[in-house]
């Protein structure tokens, strides 16, 4: 596997197989976490009754479609970030991000898109049938068997991002960078809607910003060269 060794800083090997042109790399690092942090401010949180879910059903479904796409992109952001520390192909990163993608996306699809589409379809039904649809979907976003998918997905995020924070600290990252990474792992344990989701993905964005524009002594040679161009 092609790697590069840091010169003039803590010794580790950055994974050159993840090299991308600087503008594209920074776009993929910064845009997904920032966009997802902002999106979570608008996460639908209706009162959990038939009428409230009927009223918000369209946005409820569309919000989670958008979030599903951004989930994949923010996972890519974490992998690109991890590559600068030679951790993108580490088993703990693969296991954590893989779990986040599989289980969080499954939860988003069932509890978010599924609930929204089911209640949207029920709009034209008689009230008794609307109540029946609500009885089926009411436990999907909340505590229930499907919520286990969210727990597993969040655990994957905590494992991957938390391990990256520890690696960044050990390998000489600035204190704001590794603390922001650690906060990104911790905040998501409170859930993904605002404010916890915004704080989690916003913290990842802050960590990336410190990494890209902070002190360069701990960066790989390839990253230093990109920044000097």
C-alpha positions as CSV (number, residue, x, y, z in Angstrom):
1,X,0.0,0.0,0.0
2,X,1.5,3.4,-1.0
3,X,2.2,5.5,2.1
4,X,4.2,8.5,3.0
5,X,6.2,9.1,6.2
6,X,6.0,12.4,8.0
7,X,9.2,14.5,8.1
8,X,9.8,17.0,10.9
9,X,6.9,16.0,13.1
10,X,5.5,13.0,15.0
11,X,6.2,9.8,13.0
12,X,3.3,8.1,11.3
13,X,2.4,7.1,7.8
14,X,-0.3,8.9,5.8
15,X,-2.2,6.8,3.3
16,X,-1.4,8.2,-0.2
17,X,-4.0,5.9,-1.9
18,X,-6.6,8.4,-0.7
19,X,-4.9,11.4,-2.4
20,X,-7.2,13.8,-4.2
21,X,-6.6,17.2,-5.8
22,X,-6.7,19.8,-3.0
23,X,-10.0,21.6,-4.0
24,X,-11.9,18.3,-4.4
25,X,-10.4,16.9,-1.2
26,X,-11.4,20.0,0.9
27,X,-14.8,20.0,-0.6
28,X,-15.4,16.4,0.4
29,X,-13.9,17.0,3.8
30,X,-15.7,20.2,4.7
31,X,-19.0,20.3,2.8
32,X,-20.8,17.2,4.1
33,X,-20.3,17.8,7.8
34,X,-21.2,21.5,7.5
35,X,-24.3,20.8,5.4
36,X,-25.5,18.0,7.7
37,X,-24.9,20.2,10.8
38,X,-27.1,22.9,9.2
39,X,-29.7,20.4,8.0
40,X,-30.2,19.0,11.5
41,X,-31.5,22.4,12.6
42,X,-34.5,21.7,10.4
43,X,-35.1,18.1,11.6
44,X,-38.8,17.7,11.8
45,X,-39.9,17.1,15.5
46,X,-43.7,17.1,15.4
47,X,-45.9,16.3,18.3
48,X,-46.3,12.5,18.1
49,X,-50.0,12.3,17.2
50,X,-51.9,11.4,14.0
51,X,-52.6,15.0,12.8
52,X,-49.1,16.3,13.5
53,X,-47.5,13.5,11.6
54,X,-50.0,13.9,8.7
55,X,-49.2,17.6,8.5
56,X,-45.4,17.1,8.5
57,X,-45.3,13.8,6.5
58,X,-44.0,15.3,3.3
59,X,-41.0,17.2,4.9
60,X,-40.5,14.2,7.2
61,X,-39.9,11.9,4.2
62,X,-37.8,14.4,2.2
63,X,-35.7,15.4,5.1
64,X,-34.6,11.9,5.7
65,X,-33.9,11.3,2.0
66,X,-31.5,14.3,2.0
67,X,-30.0,13.1,5.3
68,X,-29.5,9.6,3.9
69,X,-27.4,11.0,1.0
70,X,-25.4,13.2,3.4
71,X,-24.8,10.3,5.8
72,X,-22.8,8.5,3.0
73,X,-20.9,11.7,2.2
74,X,-20.0,12.5,5.8
75,X,-18.7,8.9,6.2
76,X,-16.4,9.7,3.2
77,X,-15.3,12.9,5.0
78,X,-14.2,10.8,8.0
79,X,-12.3,8.3,5.9
80,X,-10.5,11.1,4.1
81,X,-9.7,12.7,7.4
82,X,-8.5,9.4,8.8
83,X,-6.2,8.9,5.7
84,X,-4.1,11.9,6.8
85,X,-3.3,9.9,9.9
86,X,-2.8,6.6,8.1
87,X,-6.0,5.3,9.8
88,X,-8.4,5.0,6.8
89,X,-7.7,1.3,6.3
90,X,-7.4,0.5,10.0
91,X,-9.8,-2.2,11.1
92,X,-11.4,-0.1,13.8
93,X,-12.1,2.7,11.2
94,X,-13.5,0.3,8.7
95,X,-15.7,-1.5,11.3
96,X,-16.9,1.8,12.8
97,X,-17.7,3.6,9.6
98,X,-19.2,0.4,8.1
99,X,-21.5,0.0,11.0
100,X,-22.5,3.7,10.9
101,X,-23.3,3.5,7.2
102,X,-25.2,0.2,7.4
103,X,-27.2,0.6,10.6
104,X,-27.7,4.4,10.7
105,X,-28.8,4.4,7.0
106,X,-31.2,1.5,7.7
107,X,-32.7,3.4,10.6
108,X,-33.0,6.6,8.6
109,X,-34.8,4.7,5.8
110,X,-37.3,2.9,8.0
111,X,-37.9,5.4,10.8
112,X,-37.6,8.5,8.7
113,X,-38.5,7.9,5.0
114,X,-40.8,5.0,5.8
115,X,-42.8,6.9,8.5
116,X,-43.1,10.0,6.3
117,X,-44.2,8.1,3.2
118,X,-46.7,6.0,5.2
119,X,-48.3,9.0,6.8
120,X,-48.3,10.9,3.5
121,X,-50.2,8.1,1.8
122,X,-52.7,8.1,4.7
123,X,-53.7,11.7,4.1
124,X,-56.5,10.7,1.8
125,X,-57.8,7.9,4.0
126,X,-60.7,8.0,6.5
127,X,-59.8,9.0,10.0
128,X,-60.1,5.5,11.3
129,X,-57.7,4.2,8.7
130,X,-55.3,7.1,9.4
131,X,-55.3,6.1,13.0
132,X,-54.5,2.5,11.9
133,X,-51.5,3.6,9.9
134,X,-50.3,5.8,12.8
135,X,-50.6,2.8,15.1
136,X,-48.2,0.8,12.8
137,X,-45.6,3.5,12.4
138,X,-45.7,5.3,15.7
139,X,-42.9,3.2,17.3
140,X,-40.6,3.3,14.3
141,X,-38.7,6.6,15.1
142,X,-38.9,6.1,18.9
143,X,-37.9,3.4,21.3
144,X,-38.6,0.0,19.8
145,X,-37.0,-2.7,17.8
146,X,-36.1,-0.4,14.9
147,X,-34.4,2.0,17.2
148,X,-31.8,-0.7,17.8
149,X,-30.5,0.2,14.3
150,X,-29.9,3.8,15.4
151,X,-28.0,2.6,18.5
152,X,-25.8,0.3,16.4
153,X,-25.2,3.0,13.8
154,X,-24.3,5.6,16.5
155,X,-22.0,3.1,18.2
156,X,-20.1,2.7,14.9
157,X,-19.7,6.5,14.6
158,X,-18.4,6.7,18.2
159,X,-15.9,3.9,17.6
160,X,-14.5,5.3,14.3
161,X,-14.5,9.0,15.2
162,X,-13.4,8.4,18.8
163,X,-10.5,6.2,17.7
164,X,-9.5,8.9,15.2
165,X,-9.5,11.5,18.0
166,X,-7.2,9.3,20.1
167,X,-4.9,8.7,17.1
168,X,-4.8,12.4,16.2
169,X,-3.8,13.3,19.8
170,X,-1.1,10.6,19.9
171,X,0.3,11.7,16.5
172,X,0.6,15.4,17.4
173,X,-2.6,17.1,16.2
174,X,-3.3,20.4,17.8
175,X,-5.5,20.3,20.9
176,X,-8.5,22.1,19.3
177,X,-8.4,19.5,16.5
178,X,-8.5,16.3,18.6
179,X,-10.9,17.8,21.1
180,X,-13.3,18.7,18.4
181,X,-13.0,15.2,17.0
182,X,-13.8,13.7,20.4
183,X,-16.8,16.0,20.8
184,X,-18.1,14.9,17.4
185,X,-18.1,11.3,18.7
186,X,-19.7,12.2,22.0
187,X,-22.4,14.6,20.9
188,X,-24.0,12.0,18.5
189,X,-24.7,9.7,21.4
190,X,-27.5,12.2,22.3
191,X,-29.3,11.6,18.9
192,X,-29.0,13.2,15.5
193,X,-31.8,15.9,15.6
194,X,-30.9,19.4,16.7
195,X,-29.1,20.3,18.9
196,X,-27.0,17.1,19.3
197,X,-26.7,16.3,15.6
198,X,-25.7,19.8,14.8
199,X,-23.1,19.8,17.5
200,X,-21.7,16.5,16.4
201,X,-21.3,17.2,12.7
202,X,-20.4,20.8,13.4
203,X,-17.6,19.6,15.7
204,X,-16.3,17.4,12.9
205,X,-16.3,20.4,10.6
206,X,-14.4,22.4,13.1
207,X,-11.8,19.6,13.5
208,X,-11.3,19.4,9.7
209,X,-10.9,23.2,9.6
210,X,-8.2,23.1,12.3
211,X,-6.6,20.2,10.5
212,X,-6.5,22.0,7.1
213,X,-5.5,25.5,8.3
214,X,-3.9,24.9,11.7
215,X,-0.3,24.1,12.4
216,X,1.3,21.8,9.8
217,X,4.1,20.1,11.8
218,X,2.0,17.0,12.2
219,X,0.8,16.8,8.7
220,X,2.0,14.4,6.0
221,X,4.5,15.6,3.4
222,X,1.8,15.3,0.7
223,X,-0.6,17.4,2.7
224,X,2.1,20.1,3.3
225,X,2.8,20.2,-0.4
226,X,-0.8,20.6,-1.3
227,X,-1.2,23.5,1.1
228,X,1.8,25.3,-0.4
229,X,0.5,25.2,-4.0
